[in-house]
Amino acid sequence: MLFGLLMFGAALFNWEYFFKQRKAQMLVKFAGIVGARLIYALLGLFFTLFGANSYFGLEWF
């Protein structure tokens, strides 16, 4: 859950440090900064929901 929240926060607040990392630069070059932010926001939401599902035993998936 924490990993997903971190990714979502980085995408939402456009953390320069996060998007200057070597692994994020590949996605920024491929999709542009707006596309990379959108992809990271969606992945962050997915990982957060998946973590909440696993931790709290919800029946979403």
C-alpha positions in Angstrom: 0.0 0.0 0.0 2.8 2.4 0.9 4.5 1.9 -2.5 1.3 2.7 -4.3 0.7 5.8 -2.2 4.2 6.9 -2.9 3.8 6.5 -6.7 0.4 8.2 -6.7 1.8 11.1 -4.6 4.7 11.5 -7.0 2.4 11.7 -10.0 -0.1 14.0 -8.3 2.5 16.5 -7.0 5.0 16.1 -9.9 7.9 15.3 -7.6 10.9 16.3 -9.7 13.2 13.9 -7.7 11.0 11.0 -8.6 10.8 11.6 -12.3 14.6 12.3 -12.6 15.4 8.8 -11.5 17.0 6.6 -14.1 14.2 4.1 -14.3 11.5 6.8 -14.5 13.4 8.5 -17.3 12.7 5.7 -19.7 9.0 6.2 -19.3 9.3 10.0 -19.5 11.2 9.7 -22.8 8.6 7.2 -24.1 5.3 8.8 -23.0 6.3 12.4 -22.0 6.0 13.8 -18.6 2.2 14.0 -18.7 1.9 10.5 -19.9 4.4 9.2 -17.3 2.5 11.0 -14.5 -0.8 9.4 -15.7 0.7 6.0 -15.9 2.3 6.3 -12.4 -1.0 7.6 -11.0 -2.9 4.6 -12.3 -0.2 2.2 -11.1 -0.2 3.9 -7.8 -3.9 3.5 -7.4 -3.8 -0.1 -8.5 -1.0 -1.0 -6.0 -2.8 0.9 -3.2 -6.1 -0.9 -3.9 -4.3 -4.2 -4.2 -2.5 -3.7 -0.9 -5.7 -2.6 0.8 -7.4 -5.7 -0.5 -4.7 -8.0 0.8 -4.2 -6.3 4.1 -7.8 -5.8 5.1 -9.2 -8.9 3.4 -11.6 -7.0 1.2 -13.4 -8.8 -1.6 -12.7 -6.4 -4.5 -10.6 -8.7 -6.7 
